[in-house]
Amino acid sequence: VERASARNTLTAYGKDLEDARGYLAGAGGDLDTASTEAVEAEATDAAAPATSDEAADKA
């Protein structure tokens, strides 16, 4: 059970990093050079509830 949980956690972290890369690339940056403000904006956006359009895109 613990190994499966760890694998799921790593998968989720990987997806979060891919989402952050995409967000920052759209803002003209990347994870290595992003400003604190850009990372905070991405985190705020990621934490916001999904709109119905966004939820449909992920389905």
Kinemage of the C-alpha trace (Angstrom):
@kinemage 1
@onewidth
@group {chain A} dominant
@subgroup {mainchain}
@vectorlist {calphas} color= white
{ca val a 1} P 0.000 0.000 0.000
{ca glu a 2} L 2.758 2.468 0.930
{ca arg a 3} L 4.638 1.859 -2.317
{ca ala a 4} L 1.473 2.440 -4.338
{ca ser a 5} L 0.853 5.647 -2.406
{ca ala a 6} L 4.405 6.802 -3.023
{ca arg a 7} L 4.082 6.031 -6.733
{ca asn a 8} L 0.806 7.982 -6.903
{ca thr a 9} L 2.398 10.902 -5.066
{ca leu a 10} L 5.355 10.968 -7.454
{ca thr a 11} L 2.992 10.799 -10.432
{ca ala a 12} L 0.984 13.719 -9.044
{ca tyr a 13} L 4.152 15.761 -8.395
{ca gly a 14} L 5.314 15.038 -11.931
{ca lys a 15} L 2.011 16.265 -13.356
{ca asp a 16} L 2.183 19.379 -11.197
{ca leu a 17} L 5.687 20.116 -12.529
{ca glu a 18} L 4.546 19.610 -16.128
{ca asp a 19} L 1.618 21.971 -15.519
{ca ala a 20} L 3.986 24.543 -13.993
{ca arg a 21} L 6.358 24.227 -16.957
{ca gly a 22} L 3.476 24.832 -19.356
{ca tyr a 23} L 2.199 27.815 -17.396
{ca leu a 24} L 5.635 29.399 -17.133
{ca ala a 25} L 6.423 28.730 -20.804
{ca gly a 26} L 3.221 30.564 -21.704
{ca ala a 27} L 4.527 33.496 -19.674
{ca gly a 28} L 7.876 33.372 -21.479
{ca gly a 29} L 9.857 31.632 -18.749
{ca asp a 30} L 10.785 28.258 -17.341
{ca leu a 31} L 11.309 26.578 -13.983
{ca asp a 32} L 15.022 27.411 -13.906
{ca thr a 33} L 14.660 31.152 -14.498
{ca ala a 34} L 11.183 31.965 -13.187
{ca ser a 35} L 10.823 34.850 -10.793
{ca thr a 36} L 9.247 34.390 -7.396
{ca glu a 37} L 6.248 36.348 -8.652
{ca ala a 38} L 5.781 34.028 -11.650
{ca val a 39} L 5.939 30.915 -9.460
{ca glu a 40} L 3.491 32.456 -6.981
{ca ala a 41} L 1.118 33.339 -9.840
{ca glu a 42} L 1.286 29.760 -11.140
{ca ala a 43} L 0.616 28.356 -7.673
{ca thr a 44} L -2.327 30.710 -7.183
{ca asp a 45} L -3.739 29.777 -10.583
{ca ala a 46} L -3.234 26.050 -9.919
{ca ala a 47} L -5.023 26.311 -6.564
{ca ala a 48} L -8.041 28.099 -8.034
{ca pro a 49} L -11.143 25.989 -8.625
{ca ala a 50} L -11.421 24.790 -12.222
{ca thr a 51} L -14.059 26.383 -14.406
{ca ser a 52} L -16.504 24.116 -16.208
{ca asp a 53} L -14.499 24.606 -19.442
{ca glu a 54} L -11.246 23.591 -17.710
{ca ala a 55} L -12.896 20.568 -16.117
{ca ala a 56} L -14.209 19.472 -19.523
{ca asp a 57} L -10.719 19.851 -21.031
{ca lys a 58} L -9.267 17.491 -18.416
{ca ala a 59} L -11.990 14.852 -18.864
